[in-house]
Amino acid sequence: MKFFVGALAVALLAGCATSPVPSGEADPVPASRLFSYQKAGAGFSTLIVTRDKGFVGSGCNTTVSIDGHKSAEIGSGETAKFFVPDGDHIVSASSCGSGLKERETNIKPGSTKRFRISIDSAMSMDLSPTSF
């Protein structure tokens, strides 16, 4: 019986962490929650931010800012595409009182950079580069 309870507890904890979802398979963020960097232009490149899917933190949207400008509110399993000028940028995310995470990135002309937002079972959020 103790083994069964222990196995069940491990299974439940494993099910609480978020899971990566490729940006091409994630739901797009509705236009009503996209606030800036939505128009492509000459000298602009693409920045894609995708939030993992899963139960943890799913009650809160994650606020994404680019260079200090609120750019989107992303829900669990959603992705947002931004068109930013080539060069250096600061991408930040905050969610559910988990603090602010920031990453510096350099986007080369005509390129695409992807970031992933994950939240673990302790409600600790991370913003990291990804190939998804």
Sine and cosine of phi, psi and omega as CSV:
sin_phi,cos_phi,sin_psi,cos_psi,sin_omega,cos_omega
0.00,0.00,-0.67,0.74,0.01,-1.00
-0.88,0.47,-0.62,0.78,0.02,-1.00
-0.88,0.47,-0.70,0.72,-0.01,-1.00
-0.88,0.48,-0.72,0.70,0.01,-1.00
-0.90,0.45,-0.68,0.73,0.03,-1.00
-0.89,0.45,-0.70,0.72,0.02,-1.00
-0.90,0.44,-0.63,0.78,0.02,-1.00
-0.91,0.42,-0.67,0.74,0.02,-1.00
-0.88,0.47,-0.69,0.72,0.02,-1.00
-0.90,0.45,-0.67,0.74,0.01,-1.00
-0.90,0.44,-0.65,0.76,0.01,-1.00
-0.92,0.39,-0.67,0.75,0.02,-1.00
-0.91,0.41,-0.64,0.76,0.01,-1.00
-0.90,0.43,-0.54,0.84,0.01,-1.00
-0.97,0.25,-0.17,0.99,-0.06,-1.00
-1.00,0.05,-0.39,0.92,-0.02,-1.00
-0.96,0.26,0.44,-0.90,0.04,-1.00
-0.98,0.22,0.34,-0.94,-0.01,-1.00
-0.85,-0.52,0.66,-0.75,0.01,-1.00
-0.89,0.45,0.58,-0.81,0.09,-1.00
-0.75,-0.66,0.78,-0.62,0.03,-1.00
-0.87,0.50,0.60,-0.80,-0.06,-1.00
-0.85,0.52,-0.52,0.85,0.02,-1.00
-0.95,0.32,-0.29,0.96,0.01,-1.00
-0.96,-0.27,-0.18,0.98,-0.01,-1.00
-0.98,0.21,0.41,-0.91,0.07,-1.00
-0.96,0.29,0.66,-0.75,0.06,-1.00
-0.95,0.32,0.57,-0.82,0.08,-1.00
-0.92,0.40,0.75,-0.67,0.04,-1.00
-0.86,0.51,0.53,-0.85,-0.03,-1.00
-0.83,0.56,-0.48,0.88,-0.01,-1.00
-0.93,0.38,-0.26,0.96,0.02,-1.00
-0.92,-0.39,0.27,0.96,0.11,-0.99
-0.95,-0.32,0.81,-0.58,-0.17,-0.98
-0.90,-0.44,-0.42,0.91,-0.03,-1.00
-0.42,-0.91,0.21,-0.98,0.02,-1.00
0.86,0.50,0.69,0.72,-0.04,-1.00
-0.96,-0.26,-0.03,1.00,-0.01,-1.00
-0.91,-0.41,0.83,-0.55,0.05,-1.00
-0.98,0.21,0.44,-0.90,0.03,-1.00
-0.35,-0.94,0.07,-1.00,0.05,-1.00
-0.89,0.45,0.69,-0.72,-0.01,-1.00
0.98,0.19,0.29,0.96,0.03,-1.00
-0.93,-0.37,0.51,-0.86,0.07,-1.00
-0.82,-0.58,0.04,-1.00,-0.13,-0.99
-0.95,-0.31,0.71,-0.71,0.10,-1.00
-0.85,-0.53,0.83,-0.56,-0.01,-1.00
-0.89,-0.45,0.78,-0.62,0.04,-1.00
-0.86,-0.51,0.83,-0.56,-0.03,-1.00
-0.84,-0.55,0.72,-0.70,0.04,-1.00
-0.99,-0.16,0.70,-0.72,0.04,-1.00
-0.84,0.55,0.39,-0.92,0.11,-0.99
-0.99,-0.13,0.41,-0.91,0.03,-1.00
0.55,-0.84,0.15,-0.99,-0.09,-1.00
-0.96,0.27,-0.63,0.78,-0.09,-1.00
-0.88,0.47,0.83,-0.56,0.04,-1.00
0.96,0.28,0.11,0.99,-0.09,-1.00
-0.94,0.35,-0.23,0.97,0.03,-1.00
-0.98,0.20,-0.17,0.99,-0.04,-1.00
-0.83,-0.55,0.61,-0.79,0.17,-0.99
-0.99,0.13,0.43,-0.90,0.08,-1.00
-0.99,-0.16,0.79,-0.61,0.05,-1.00
-1.00,0.05,0.83,-0.56,0.03,-1.00
-0.94,-0.34,0.75,-0.66,0.06,-1.00
-0.83,-0.55,0.54,-0.84,0.07,-1.00
-0.84,-0.54,0.85,-0.53,-0.03,-1.00
0.79,0.61,0.63,0.78,0.06,-1.00
0.99,0.14,0.03,1.00,0.01,-1.00
-0.97,-0.23,0.86,-0.52,0.05,-1.00
-0.84,0.54,0.84,-0.55,-0.14,-0.99
-0.91,-0.41,-0.49,0.87,-0.01,-1.00
-0.22,-0.98,0.31,-0.95,0.22,-0.98
-0.87,-0.50,0.90,-0.44,-0.14,-0.99
-0.94,-0.34,0.79,-0.62,0.04,-1.00
-1.00,-0.02,0.12,-0.99,0.01,-1.00
-0.84,0.55,0.78,-0.63,0.05,-1.00
0.96,0.27,0.33,0.94,-0.01,-1.00
-0.93,-0.36,0.33,-0.95,0.02,-1.00
-0.70,-0.71,0.54,-0.84,0.03,-1.00
-0.76,-0.65,0.63,-0.78,0.02,-1.00
-0.92,-0.40,0.73,-0.68,0.00,-1.00
-0.82,-0.57,0.51,-0.86,0.05,-1.00
-0.92,-0.40,0.93,-0.37,-0.11,-0.99
-0.86,-0.51,0.48,-0.88,0.08,-1.00
-0.87,0.49,0.56,-0.83,0.06,-1.00
-0.83,0.56,0.53,-0.85,0.07,-1.00
0.84,-0.54,-0.38,-0.92,-0.08,-1.00
-0.99,0.10,0.64,-0.77,0.02,-1.00
-0.56,-0.83,0.42,-0.91,0.14,-0.99
-0.93,-0.37,0.86,-0.52,0.05,-1.00
-0.96,-0.27,0.75,-0.66,0.00,-1.00
-0.75,-0.67,0.42,-0.91,0.02,-1.00
-0.60,-0.80,0.61,-0.79,0.10,-1.00
-0.59,-0.81,0.59,-0.81,-0.09,-1.00
-0.37,-0.93,0.67,-0.74,0.18,-0.98
0.76,0.65,0.59,0.81,0.01,-1.00
0.95,0.33,0.27,0.96,-0.05,-1.00
-1.00,0.07,0.14,0.99,0.03,-1.00
1.00,-0.05,-0.05,-1.00,-0.04,-1.00
-0.94,-0.34,0.76,-0.65,0.10,-0.99
-0.90,-0.43,0.73,-0.69,0.01,-1.00
-0.77,-0.64,0.56,-0.83,0.05,-1.00
-0.67,-0.74,0.66,-0.75,0.10,-1.00
-1.00,-0.03,0.61,-0.79,0.04,-1.00
-0.58,-0.82,0.47,-0.88,0.10,-1.00
-0.88,-0.47,0.85,-0.53,-0.03,-1.00
-0.96,-0.29,0.88,-0.48,-0.02,-1.00
-0.98,0.19,0.44,-0.90,-0.03,-1.00
-0.79,0.62,0.76,-0.65,0.06,-1.00
0.96,0.28,0.12,0.99,-0.06,-1.00
-0.99,-0.15,0.13,-0.99,0.06,-1.00
-0.81,-0.59,0.76,-0.65,0.10,-1.00
-0.91,-0.41,0.64,-0.77,0.01,-1.00
-0.85,-0.52,0.64,-0.77,0.09,-1.00
-0.80,-0.60,0.49,-0.87,-0.02,-1.00
-0.85,-0.53,0.72,-0.70,0.10,-1.00
-0.96,-0.27,0.84,-0.54,0.03,-1.00
-0.81,-0.58,0.48,-0.88,0.05,-1.00
-0.73,-0.68,0.81,-0.58,-0.01,-1.00
-1.00,0.01,0.03,-1.00,-0.09,-1.00
-0.91,0.42,-0.28,0.96,0.06,-1.00
-1.00,-0.04,0.16,0.99,-0.01,-1.00
0.92,0.39,0.42,0.91,0.08,-1.00
-1.00,0.00,0.84,-0.55,-0.06,-1.00
-0.99,-0.14,0.51,-0.86,0.09,-1.00
-0.70,-0.72,0.52,-0.85,0.08,-1.00
-0.84,-0.55,0.90,-0.44,-0.10,-1.00
-0.63,-0.78,0.47,-0.88,0.10,-1.00
-0.89,0.46,0.51,-0.86,0.00,-1.00
-0.55,-0.83,0.33,-0.94,0.10,-0.99
-0.99,-0.17,-0.04,1.00,0.00,-1.00
-0.95,0.32,0.00,0.00,0.00,0.00
